[in-house]
Each structure stands twice: as C-alpha cells, then as structure tokens.
Amino acid sequence: MSEQVVIDSLAFAQGNSVSSGNISVEKLPRLREALMARAANVSYVIEGGVAVRPYLRLKLSGDLPLLCHRCAQVFSWHLDTECQVWLAQNVDELAAWDREADGLADAMLAEVKFDWQAWLEEEVLLALPVSPVHPDDGCSAIAEQGNNERPNPFAALAALKRQH
C-alpha cells in the first residue's frame, strides 16, 4: 500500500486495515525544507479500526537531521510519535459529537480520497521541536562553556569584604 497516496479513510477504518512502510523525506516537500539533509526516512504504521466510532491511528518513527540552535551543528533527532483521528461520516454526525466531553478533539470528516502522506507530513512537522538542541551531553556549545568559565567578578569583592 505504500505506493498508494490516497485511501478511502472510512473503508480503511471499517476494514481494520493496516499499512506500514518507510517514506523518504524527498516525497514530503514541507518536511524536506525543515531538515538539514534529504537522505532521511520516516517509518510509519497506519491502522484503521472501529471503537464505537471509526478511527485512523498513525505511528511515526525515524532519525531526522536538525540544526542545533545552541551550537549550529547538525544532529540526529529521534522521532517517535503517535496520533489518532476519529472519523465522522458526514457534517451532521461531526456536529452532533460532544468532542471535548467524549475525548474526540481530533476528529474529521471521512474522505473517499484521503491523502495519508499529507497527514503523515503534518504530524511529523507538528512533532518537531520549536528550537531543536542537542541532548545536554552532546552539544559542543555546552562543553565550550564549561572550558571557558570566567572567574566570578564578585569574588574580588568577597575578598575585600574579608579584609575589612
């Protein structure tokens, strides 16, 4: 199914269908612009099902090259996220749902031609950190700060205070 860009979202959910694979960042133009290299892949699993209402669940993982905002070096950021959307068959059904009370905040109209790649790309973009940085132990900017510690300017005042 990795070749197919659109699915019938309601039929996919009602059929308890599953699709999985890897997609190249090259096929995702908005994500490609947010990353520092184009050779990355995102692994995905799309599961359909019905739990009182039909739903689609998307699981994403991969290592994406981002630019650290502390040291301006490229580092590999691990993506591991999952989301779920509830599917309504028509506008009236969607309007009738008490989305907050029923935990249906992420709900949408079912589409016969649902572009799952656009959904995947959107979820990856939403998962990216606003200001990416290395983990604390991997950033060269933090290591340099430790090596270039300046003496505390108030240390001299403390010494003067002890003299008087």
Buried (B, 14 or more C-beta within 10 A) or exposed (E): EEEEEEBBBBBBBBEEBEBEEEBEBEBBEEBBEBBBEEEBBBBBBBBBBEEEBBBBBBBBBBBBBBBBBBBEEBBBBEBEEEBBBBBBEEEEBBEEBEBEEEEBEEBBBBEEEBEBBEBBBBBBEEBBEEEBBBEEEBBBBBEEEEEEEEEEEEEEEEEEEEEE
